[in-house]
Amino acid sequence: MPMLPAEESNLLQIEALNQRGGRLLTFVDLMEAGTVSEDLAAYFLCAVAGGASFITAAVPGNSGKTTLLACLLSSLPPQTEIFTIADIYHLHAAQRDHSGKRICYLVHEISDAPFYSYLWGSYVDRFLALRGNKKQIAASMHADNPEHMEQVLVRELGVSRDRFNSIELLVFMRMDRTQLGLRRRVASVYEAAPDGKRRPVYLWNPKTDSHEPIEAPRLPWCNDANLSSASEFIRTARRDNIRSIRVFRERVLEFLQSGGLRL
């Protein structure tokens, strides 16, 4: 079945994240590489499909934060339009949009580099303020833990602390060298909490090279029933060797539209 024009546009905007050529990777690729576990991929699917806003982060370049950002975008709920904030003019347009449409506002990177869809300064607070009812935000940046991210966003750029605390999902990547080459892992995943403190839900254990659950997810969409259903979906995608971001997105839409998750 042909994808709707809005989804074709979404795919183009996800593809625009591809800075290094070749094909974009899917969660199946990341699981095969050990970057994420099946349980973690299922958790991400539930969180993003439920409406969570998210920032992926790492300090060194080439750590995989943009690749993970693209994978997370492939899990957006149906009838969501990705709106890339390419520059401040797009930001102004987004601020004027008071429609009831589902929109995910995307910034490729929160950074002062002069590249497409990079945002810095006071504009970052205005970007994060776009998050709201049926409005998700997604971005990447350079930081290695919640404290470092808060230092940059709140103390350096003047982002409202409440606004920073409201971002449901912070995901940090780690890259190191092994005898087999570069190893990229999701190092930690933090959820927002009502008291404003970030709580880790998954941490990577370098000794066992595994992602270990730390606390039970608090996001309402990440309940046991949804996580079980999402895990089965992820296992099926892995069994079917889904390596195309387009096909993975198609499968996600079919899964969600058929009631695979209770959102």
C-alpha positions as CSV (number, residue, x, y, z in Angstrom):
1,M,0.0,0.0,0.0
2,P,1.5,3.4,-1.0
3,M,2.4,5.7,1.9
4,L,0.4,8.9,2.4
5,P,2.0,12.1,1.2
6,A,2.6,13.2,4.8
7,E,4.6,10.0,5.5
8,E,6.6,10.4,2.3
9,S,7.5,13.8,3.6
10,N,8.4,12.4,7.0
11,L,10.7,9.8,5.3
12,L,12.5,12.6,3.4
13,Q,13.1,14.5,6.6
14,I,14.4,11.5,8.4
15,E,16.6,10.7,5.4
16,A,18.0,14.3,5.6
17,L,19.6,13.3,8.9
18,N,21.9,11.0,7.0
19,Q,25.2,12.9,7.0
20,R,27.6,10.1,6.0
21,G,26.0,8.5,3.0
22,G,24.7,4.9,2.6
23,R,21.4,3.8,4.0
24,L,20.0,4.8,7.3
25,L,20.1,2.1,9.9
26,T,17.1,0.7,11.6
27,F,16.6,-0.7,15.1
28,V,17.3,-4.2,13.7
29,D,20.8,-2.9,12.6
30,L,21.4,-1.4,16.0
31,M,20.3,-4.6,17.8
32,E,22.7,-6.7,15.6
33,A,25.5,-4.2,16.5
34,G,24.7,-4.4,20.2
35,T,23.9,-0.6,20.3
36,V,20.5,-1.4,21.8
37,S,18.9,-4.5,23.2
38,E,15.5,-5.9,22.1
39,D,14.0,-4.7,25.4
40,L,15.4,-1.2,24.9
41,A,14.1,-1.0,21.4
42,A,10.7,-2.0,22.6
43,Y,10.8,0.6,25.3
44,F,11.8,3.3,22.8
45,L,8.9,2.3,20.5
46,C,6.4,2.6,23.4
47,A,7.8,5.9,24.6
48,V,7.9,7.7,21.2
49,A,4.7,6.2,19.8
50,G,3.0,7.4,23.1
51,G,4.1,11.0,22.4
52,A,7.4,11.4,24.3
53,S,9.8,14.2,23.3
54,F,13.4,13.2,23.2
55,I,17.0,14.3,22.9
56,T,19.9,12.0,21.9
57,A,23.3,13.0,23.0
58,A,27.0,12.2,23.1
59,V,30.2,14.2,23.5
60,P,32.4,12.8,20.6
61,G,31.2,13.0,17.0
62,N,30.4,9.8,15.1
63,S,29.0,8.2,18.3
64,G,25.6,7.4,16.7
65,K,23.4,10.0,18.3
66,T,22.0,11.1,14.9
67,T,21.5,7.5,13.8
68,L,19.6,6.8,17.0
69,L,17.6,10.0,16.5
70,A,16.4,8.7,13.0
71,C,15.4,5.4,14.5
72,L,13.4,7.0,17.2
73,L,11.6,9.2,14.6
74,S,10.6,6.0,12.8
75,S,8.5,5.2,15.9
76,L,6.3,8.3,15.9
77,P,2.6,7.8,16.2
78,P,0.4,7.7,13.1
79,Q,-0.7,11.0,11.5
80,T,2.3,12.8,12.9
81,E,4.0,15.3,10.6
82,I,7.7,15.9,11.1
83,F,8.5,19.6,10.8
84,T,12.2,20.3,10.5
85,I,13.3,23.6,12.1
86,A,15.9,24.4,9.4
87,D,16.5,28.0,10.6
88,I,15.0,30.7,12.7
89,Y,12.3,31.4,10.0
90,H,11.0,27.9,10.3
91,L,11.0,28.4,14.1
92,H,8.9,31.5,13.7
93,A,6.5,29.6,11.5
94,A,6.3,26.8,14.1
95,Q,5.5,29.2,16.9
96,R,2.6,30.6,14.8
97,D,1.1,27.1,14.3
98,H,-1.8,26.7,16.7
99,S,-3.5,23.8,14.8
100,G,-4.5,20.6,16.5
101,K,-2.3,18.5,14.2
102,R,0.2,16.0,15.5
103,I,3.6,17.5,14.8
104,C,7.1,16.4,15.8
105,Y,9.4,19.5,15.6
106,L,12.9,18.3,14.6
107,V,16.3,20.0,15.1
108,H,19.2,18.0,13.7
109,E,21.5,19.3,16.4
110,I,21.5,21.8,19.3
111,S,24.9,23.4,18.4
112,D,26.4,26.7,17.3
113,A,27.9,25.2,14.1
114,P,26.6,26.9,10.9
115,F,24.9,23.8,9.4
116,Y,21.4,22.9,8.2
117,S,18.9,22.6,11.1
118,Y,21.5,23.5,13.8
119,L,20.1,25.8,16.5
120,W,21.8,27.7,19.3
121,G,21.4,30.6,21.7
122,S,18.0,31.9,22.9
123,Y,16.3,30.1,20.0
124,V,16.8,26.8,21.8
125,D,14.4,27.8,24.6
126,R,11.8,28.8,22.0
127,F,12.3,25.5,20.2
128,L,11.8,23.4,23.4
129,A,8.7,25.6,24.1
130,L,7.0,24.0,21.1
131,R,6.5,20.8,23.0
132,G,2.8,20.5,24.1
133,N,-0.5,18.8,23.4
134,K,0.1,16.6,20.3
135,K,3.4,18.4,19.8
136,Q,6.7,16.4,20.2
137,I,10.2,17.8,19.9
138,A,13.2,15.8,18.8
139,A,16.9,16.8,18.7
140,S,20.5,15.7,19.3
141,M,23.3,17.5,21.1
142,H,26.7,17.1,22.6
143,A,26.4,16.0,26.3
144,D,27.3,12.9,28.2
145,N,24.8,12.9,31.1
146,P,21.8,14.8,32.3
147,E,23.9,17.2,34.4
148,H,26.1,18.1,31.5
149,M,23.0,18.6,29.3
150,E,21.4,20.9,32.0
151,Q,24.7,22.8,32.2
152,V,24.5,23.6,28.5
153,L,20.8,24.2,28.1
154,V,19.8,25.8,31.3
155,R,22.9,27.6,32.6
156,E,24.6,28.5,29.3
157,L,21.7,29.0,26.9
158,G,19.1,30.1,29.4
159,V,16.5,27.4,28.8
160,S,13.7,27.4,31.4
161,R,14.4,24.7,33.9
162,D,10.8,23.6,33.9
163,R,11.0,23.3,30.1
164,F,14.1,21.2,30.3
165,N,12.6,19.0,33.0
166,S,9.5,18.4,30.8
167,I,11.4,16.6,28.1
168,E,10.3,13.0,28.7
169,L,13.3,11.1,27.3
170,L,17.1,11.8,27.4
171,V,19.3,9.2,25.7
172,F,23.1,9.2,25.9
173,M,25.5,7.3,23.6
174,R,29.0,6.1,24.2
175,M,31.7,5.1,21.8
176,D,35.0,3.4,22.5
177,R,37.6,1.4,20.6
178,T,37.9,-2.3,21.0
179,Q,40.1,-4.9,19.2
180,L,37.2,-5.4,16.8
181,G,36.9,-1.7,16.0
182,L,34.6,1.1,17.2
183,R,31.8,0.1,19.6
184,R,28.8,2.2,19.9
185,R,26.3,1.7,22.7
186,V,23.3,3.5,24.3
187,A,24.9,4.2,27.6
188,S,22.0,5.5,29.6
189,V,18.3,6.4,29.2
190,Y,16.6,8.9,31.6
191,E,13.0,9.7,32.0
192,A,11.5,12.9,33.3
193,A,9.9,12.7,36.8
194,P,7.3,14.9,38.6
195,D,9.9,16.2,41.1
196,G,12.1,17.4,38.3
197,K,14.8,14.8,38.9
198,R,15.9,12.6,36.1
199,R,15.8,8.9,36.9
200,P,17.7,6.2,34.8
201,V,15.5,3.5,33.4
202,Y,18.3,1.7,31.5
203,L,22.1,1.7,31.9
204,W,24.7,-0.1,29.9
205,N,27.0,-2.4,31.8
206,P,30.4,-2.5,30.1
207,K,31.5,-5.6,32.0
208,T,28.6,-7.7,30.6
209,D,28.0,-5.5,27.5
210,S,24.3,-5.5,28.3
211,H,21.6,-3.0,28.9
212,E,20.2,-3.4,32.4
213,P,16.9,-2.0,33.6
214,I,17.3,0.2,36.6
215,E,13.9,1.5,37.5
216,A,10.5,0.6,36.1
217,P,9.4,3.1,33.4
218,R,7.1,5.8,34.6
219,L,5.9,7.0,31.2
220,P,2.2,5.9,31.1
221,W,2.6,4.4,27.6
222,C,5.5,2.1,28.8
223,N,3.3,-0.2,30.9
224,D,3.8,-4.0,31.0
225,A,1.1,-4.8,28.4
226,N,2.5,-2.3,25.9
227,L,6.1,-3.3,26.5
228,S,5.2,-7.0,25.9
229,S,3.4,-6.2,22.7
230,A,6.2,-3.9,21.5
231,S,8.8,-6.6,22.3
232,E,6.9,-9.1,20.1
233,F,6.9,-6.5,17.3
234,I,10.6,-5.9,17.6
235,R,11.4,-9.6,17.6
236,T,9.3,-10.0,14.5
237,A,11.1,-7.1,12.8
238,R,14.4,-8.7,13.7
239,R,13.3,-12.1,12.5
240,D,12.2,-10.5,9.2
241,N,15.6,-8.7,9.0
242,I,14.0,-5.2,8.4
243,R,17.0,-3.1,7.3
244,S,15.1,-0.4,5.4
245,I,13.9,2.7,7.3
246,R,10.9,2.9,5.0
247,V,9.8,-0.7,5.5
248,F,10.4,-0.4,9.3
249,R,8.2,2.8,9.3
250,E,5.5,1.0,7.3
251,R,5.6,-1.9,9.8
252,V,5.4,0.5,12.8
253,L,2.3,2.3,11.3
254,E,0.6,-1.0,10.6
255,F,1.3,-2.2,14.2
256,L,0.1,1.0,15.8
257,Q,-3.0,1.5,13.5
258,S,-4.1,-2.1,14.3
259,G,-4.1,-1.3,18.0
260,G,-0.7,-3.0,18.8
261,L,-0.3,-0.5,21.7
262,R,-2.8,1.0,24.0
263,L,-2.0,4.7,23.9
